[in-house]
Amino acid sequence: MKSTSNEDIVKFGKKLRIDLPKNLGDLIYSFRYRAAFPKSIQSKAPNGQRSLGSRNWHCF
């Protein structure tokens, strides 16, 4: 699996006309550890599990 580089983020940000933050590393960190995934991704969670904004699914 290819990791995402800062160049990839800038390239697609320009293509999608998105204003990017100056700290691109924080953008990735936020979605990995702090921010909730969009509903379209959360709906893919296995039954009885949900995401806490990371790649892992947790049972509650």
N, C-alpha and C positions, 0 to 999 in steps of 0.2 A: 504494500500500500504506500503510495506517495504522500509524503507530508506536505502541508501547505506552507509555502514560503511567503515572505512579505511581498515579494514581487507579484505573486499570484493574487494576493489580496488587493494590491494597488491596481493591477491589470483589470480585474473583474469589478472593482469599485468604480473605475473610470467607465467601463463598458455599461454598468448599470446606473451611472450618474449618481453615485452615492458619495456623500461627503464623509471621508474617513477620519478617525481620530489620529492625532499625531503619534500616539503610542500604540502601534499595531499589535505588539505583544499583549497588551492589556485586553484588546478586543478578543483574542483567542482565549486568554485566561478567563475572561468573564463568562464566556459560553461553556468553558470546561468546568468551572468551579462555582460561579456565583449566580449567573442568570438562569432563569428557567428556559427550557426549550420551548419553541413555538408549539401551539396546540396540534399542528399537523404532525409533529414528531412525537409529542407525548401520547397521541392516540395509538401509536405503534407499540406501546409498552405491553409486555406480557400481562396476562390477567393477574390482578392482585398486586401489581407492582407499579411504581411511578418513578420518575426521574427527579433528582434533586438538583438539576442543572449540571450534572456531570455525565460522563459516558455510561455510567453504571445505573442499573435499575435496582431499586430498593423495595423490600416488602414492608408494609406497615399494617 
